Amino acid sequence: MLLKDICTTDVVYCGRDTTVLEAAQIMRRKHIGDLVVVDDPTEECAPVGLITDRDIVVKVLGNELDPGRTTVGKIMRTPLVTAAETEDSAIAIGRMRTHGVRRLPVTGREGQLVGIVTLDDLLKKLGTEVSALIEIVAKEQDHERRASR
């Protein structure tokens, strides 16, 4: 399954100069736990980093930094691990495991942000596929029972 078929395309992002306070307010308003950081939010939006609600707590509040003066560019996760929209999910899962990340910004041909895929997205998709496989087994067993009567 290709990432373009399962990624969330409505990605919330911000620029490097966004303050952590502004980022937290965006997360609260949008009910999300992460923001993709882009070089220029008004242009093609090439992803350069990622910030999570946990980053805010651990890196800013935990170090007593001022969230109104600290920018996301100073605390974002880099280097950023990304995936291409044409990539198979199995390859993306391997990359997530190798780098220990739960989220992958998904990029298009020109490196522009087109979506994000999360561990939760992949678990939901795989769960649906496992359920379909279980249903196949159950139907086959039912067919065998009826045939042996």
Summary of the structure (lengths in Angstrom):
residues: 149
radius of gyration: 19.9
end to end distance: 39.8
largest distance: 75.7
contacts: 431
relative contact order: 0.18
helix: 46%
strand: 22%
